[in-house]
Amino acid sequence: MAQQKSNNAKPRHTEQVEQPNSRTSEVSKKGEELKEELDKLLEEIIDDILEENAEEFVASYVQRGGE
């Protein structure tokens, strides 16, 4: 009889809780999209800088006097 009381005393959760997996996947997808956009933007910036400074960049690596 004591076992029956302990079983009845446990709260039963019948409510449906929002599934965290769907929310997590949405956030993960959004994060991936932002990462791709940031990568593209950084690549464009780096390319622009290298184009503007290409001559200076190459000249800095020219060996002088047998270096």
MIVOMAR-462900 format. One record per residue: residue in one letter; x, y, z of N, C-alpha, C, O in turn. Coordinates in Angstrom, 2 decimals. Atoms other than C-alpha are relative to their C-alpha. Layout:
// residues N
{pt 'A', {X, Y, Z}, {X, Y, Z}, {X, Y, Z}, {X, Y, Z}}
...
//
This chain:
// residues 67
{pt 'M', {0.82, -1.18, 0.00}, {0.00, 0.00, 0.00}, {0.87, 1.25, 0.00}, {0.50, 2.26, -0.59}}
{pt 'A', {-0.91, -1.15, -0.03}, {2.93, 2.33, 0.69}, {0.52, 0.31, -1.39}, {0.77, 1.48, -1.72}}
{pt 'Q', {-0.48, -0.22, 1.35}, {4.11, 1.83, -2.87}, {-1.04, 0.72, -0.84}, {-0.69, 1.53, -1.69}}
{pt 'Q', {1.06, -0.65, 0.75}, {0.78, 2.92, -4.25}, {-0.04, 1.49, 0.29}, {-0.25, 2.29, -0.62}}
{pt 'K', {0.00, -1.41, -0.36}, {0.94, 6.21, -2.36}, {1.18, 0.73, -0.63}, {1.02, 1.85, -1.11}}
{pt 'S', {-1.17, -0.65, 0.59}, {4.46, 6.97, -3.59}, {-0.17, 0.17, -1.50}, {0.28, 1.17, -2.07}}
{pt 'N', {0.26, -0.11, 1.43}, {3.41, 6.29, -7.18}, {-1.00, 1.11, -0.29}, {-0.85, 1.83, -1.28}}
{pt 'N', {1.00, -1.03, 0.20}, {0.42, 8.58, -6.83}, {0.53, 1.38, 0.36}, {0.04, 2.38, -0.16}}
{pt 'A', {-0.55, -1.28, -0.45}, {2.49, 11.31, -5.17}, {0.88, 0.65, -1.07}, {1.10, 1.86, -1.03}}
{pt 'K', {-0.86, -0.55, 1.04}, {4.73, 11.74, -8.23}, {-0.83, 0.85, -0.95}, {-1.89, 0.42, -1.41}}
{pt 'P', {0.76, -0.83, 0.94}, {3.60, 14.62, -10.42}, {0.11, -0.56, -1.41}, {1.17, -1.03, -1.83}}
{pt 'R', {0.02, 0.48, 1.38}, {2.61, 13.64, -13.90}, {-0.11, 1.20, -0.92}, {-1.00, 2.03, -0.79}}
{pt 'H', {-0.01, -1.11, 0.96}, {3.43, 16.02, -16.69}, {-0.59, -0.49, -1.31}, {0.01, -1.29, -2.02}}
{pt 'T', {0.64, 0.40, 1.25}, {1.03, 15.64, -19.55}, {0.03, 1.14, -1.01}, {-0.37, 0.97, -2.16}}
{pt 'E', {-0.08, -1.14, 0.91}, {1.62, 19.09, -21.03}, {1.08, -0.23, -1.03}, {2.11, -0.85, -0.76}}
{pt 'Q', {-1.00, 0.09, 1.06}, {3.46, 19.26, -24.30}, {0.87, 1.24, 0.08}, {0.37, 2.37, 0.00}}
{pt 'V', {-0.95, -1.09, -0.05}, {6.54, 21.40, -24.00}, {0.52, 0.25, -1.41}, {0.70, -0.68, -2.19}}
{pt 'E', {-0.54, -0.33, 1.33}, {7.84, 23.27, -27.06}, {1.31, -0.74, -0.19}, {2.17, -0.74, 0.69}}
{pt 'Q', {-1.18, 0.80, 0.25}, {10.47, 21.10, -28.63}, {1.20, 0.91, -0.24}, {1.19, 1.74, -1.15}}
{pt 'P', {-1.17, -0.85, 0.17}, {13.87, 22.72, -28.22}, {0.77, -0.28, -1.27}, {1.50, 0.60, -1.74}}
{pt 'N', {-0.74, 0.34, 1.22}, {15.26, 20.92, -31.29}, {-0.40, 0.89, -1.17}, {0.45, 1.30, -1.95}}
{pt 'S', {0.44, -0.84, 1.11}, {13.13, 22.94, -33.70}, {0.54, 1.42, 0.16}, {0.96, 2.04, -0.81}}
{pt 'R', {-0.52, -1.35, -0.28}, {14.17, 26.21, -32.05}, {1.51, 0.04, -0.21}, {2.04, 0.99, -0.78}}
{pt 'T', {-1.45, 0.07, 0.15}, {17.81, 25.15, -31.96}, {0.38, -0.07, -1.47}, {1.35, 0.57, -1.89}}
{pt 'S', {-0.33, 0.12, 1.41}, {17.79, 24.21, -35.63}, {-0.23, 1.32, -0.73}, {0.51, 1.65, -1.65}}
{pt 'E', {0.24, -1.31, 0.60}, {16.29, 27.60, -36.55}, {1.16, 0.95, 0.30}, {1.64, 1.65, -0.59}}
{pt 'V', {-1.09, -0.87, -0.41}, {18.99, 29.43, -34.60}, {1.29, -0.43, -0.70}, {2.07, 0.41, -1.14}}
{pt 'S', {-1.19, 0.51, 0.67}, {21.69, 27.19, -36.08}, {0.00, 0.39, -1.48}, {1.03, 0.78, -2.02}}
{pt 'K', {0.11, -0.36, 1.41}, {20.42, 27.82, -39.61}, {0.27, 1.48, -0.19}, {0.99, 1.87, -1.11}}
{pt 'K', {-0.20, -1.45, 0.07}, {20.33, 31.59, -39.01}, {1.48, 0.32, 0.21}, {2.04, 1.18, -0.47}}
{pt 'G', {-1.42, -0.20, -0.26}, {23.86, 31.43, -37.59}, {0.86, -0.35, -1.20}, {1.82, 0.37, -1.51}}
{pt 'E', {-0.75, 0.41, 1.20}, {25.15, 29.58, -40.65}, {-0.15, 1.03, -1.11}, {0.81, 1.34, -1.82}}
{pt 'E', {0.23, -1.01, 1.03}, {23.55, 32.16, -42.95}, {0.81, 1.26, 0.28}, {1.42, 1.83, -0.62}}
{pt 'L', {-0.78, -1.19, -0.38}, {25.15, 35.03, -41.03}, {1.49, -0.24, -0.19}, {2.21, 0.66, -0.63}}
{pt 'K', {-1.42, 0.33, 0.18}, {28.52, 33.26, -41.08}, {0.39, 0.07, -1.48}, {1.44, 0.60, -1.82}}
{pt 'E', {-0.28, -0.03, 1.44}, {28.34, 32.83, -44.87}, {0.05, 1.44, -0.51}, {0.93, 1.80, -1.30}}
{pt 'E', {0.02, -1.40, 0.42}, {27.42, 36.50, -45.35}, {1.26, 0.72, 0.48}, {1.85, 1.50, -0.27}}
{pt 'L', {-1.19, -0.62, -0.55}, {30.28, 37.59, -43.09}, {1.25, -0.44, -0.75}, {2.13, 0.37, -1.05}}
{pt 'D', {-1.15, 0.52, 0.77}, {32.76, 35.34, -44.92}, {0.09, 0.67, -1.37}, {1.18, 1.04, -1.80}}
{pt 'K', {0.01, -0.65, 1.32}, {31.71, 36.81, -48.28}, {0.45, 1.46, 0.11}, {1.22, 1.94, -0.72}}
{pt 'L', {-0.36, -1.40, -0.20}, {32.02, 40.36, -46.96}, {1.49, 0.15, 0.29}, {2.14, 1.03, -0.28}}
{pt 'L', {-1.43, -0.06, -0.30}, {35.47, 39.74, -45.50}, {0.85, -0.31, -1.22}, {1.88, 0.33, -1.44}}
{pt 'E', {-0.74, 0.35, 1.22}, {36.64, 38.13, -48.74}, {0.03, 1.18, -0.96}, {1.06, 1.47, -1.56}}
{pt 'E', {0.05, -1.17, 0.87}, {35.48, 41.17, -50.72}, {0.92, 1.10, 0.50}, {1.63, 1.73, -0.28}}
{pt 'I', {-0.84, -1.05, -0.58}, {37.23, 43.56, -48.34}, {1.48, -0.33, -0.20}, {2.26, 0.54, -0.58}}
{pt 'I', {-1.40, 0.41, 0.17}, {40.48, 41.59, -48.46}, {0.42, 0.15, -1.45}, {1.52, 0.64, -1.73}}
{pt 'D', {-0.31, -0.13, 1.42}, {40.37, 41.45, -52.26}, {0.18, 1.47, -0.39}, {1.12, 1.81, -1.12}}
{pt 'D', {-0.11, -1.43, 0.30}, {39.77, 45.21, -52.47}, {1.31, 0.59, 0.53}, {1.97, 1.37, -0.16}}
{pt 'I', {-1.24, -0.52, -0.60}, {42.67, 45.96, -50.14}, {1.21, -0.49, -0.78}, {2.12, 0.28, -1.05}}
{pt 'L', {-1.14, 0.54, 0.75}, {45.03, 43.66, -52.03}, {0.11, 0.65, -1.39}, {1.21, 0.90, -1.86}}
{pt 'E', {-0.04, -0.66, 1.31}, {44.05, 45.24, -55.36}, {0.57, 1.40, 0.12}, {1.38, 1.82, -0.72}}
{pt 'E', {-0.48, -1.37, -0.19}, {44.70, 48.74, -54.02}, {1.48, 0.04, 0.36}, {2.21, 0.94, -0.07}}
{pt 'N', {-1.37, -0.02, -0.51}, {47.99, 47.84, -52.38}, {0.88, -1.06, -0.65}, {1.93, -1.40, -0.09}}
{pt 'A', {-0.75, 1.10, 0.62}, {49.23, 45.16, -54.79}, {1.43, 0.39, -0.33}, {2.36, -0.37, -0.06}}
{pt 'E', {-1.34, -0.43, 0.38}, {52.19, 47.16, -56.06}, {0.88, 0.15, 1.24}, {2.02, -0.31, 1.25}}
{pt 'E', {-0.75, -0.17, -1.25}, {53.30, 48.11, -52.56}, {0.27, -1.35, 0.65}, {1.35, -1.58, 1.19}}
{pt 'F', {-0.12, 1.33, -0.59}, {52.73, 44.54, -51.37}, {1.11, -0.78, -0.67}, {1.93, -1.40, 0.01}}
{pt 'V', {-1.02, 0.73, 0.75}, {54.90, 43.05, -54.13}, {1.36, 0.65, 0.21}, {2.36, -0.06, 0.38}}
{pt 'A', {-1.27, -0.70, -0.17}, {57.59, 45.72, -53.76}, {0.64, -0.29, 1.35}, {1.87, -0.29, 1.46}}
{pt 'S', {-0.55, 0.27, -1.33}, {58.00, 44.91, -50.08}, {0.68, -1.36, 0.06}, {1.45, -1.62, 0.99}}
{pt 'Y', {-0.61, 1.32, 0.02}, {59.03, 41.36, -51.00}, {1.13, -0.12, -1.02}, {1.68, -1.21, -1.21}}
{pt 'V', {-1.09, 0.02, 0.95}, {61.61, 42.29, -53.62}, {1.31, -0.10, 0.77}, {1.55, 0.66, 1.71}}
{pt 'Q', {-1.28, 0.14, -0.68}, {65.05, 41.10, -52.58}, {0.93, 1.12, -0.39}, {1.04, 1.50, -1.55}}
{pt 'R', {-0.95, -1.10, 0.25}, {67.60, 43.83, -52.22}, {1.38, -0.43, 0.45}, {1.57, -0.90, 1.57}}
{pt 'G', {-1.40, 0.25, -0.36}, {71.34, 43.32, -52.28}, {0.29, -1.42, 0.46}, {1.08, -1.62, 1.38}}
{pt 'G', {-0.29, 1.42, -0.34}, {71.29, 39.52, -52.09}, {-0.66, -0.49, 1.25}, {-0.25, -1.51, 1.80}}
{pt 'E', {0.70, 0.45, -1.21}, {68.94, 39.26, -49.16}, {-0.73, -1.30, -0.25}, {-1.38, -1.83, 0.65}}
//
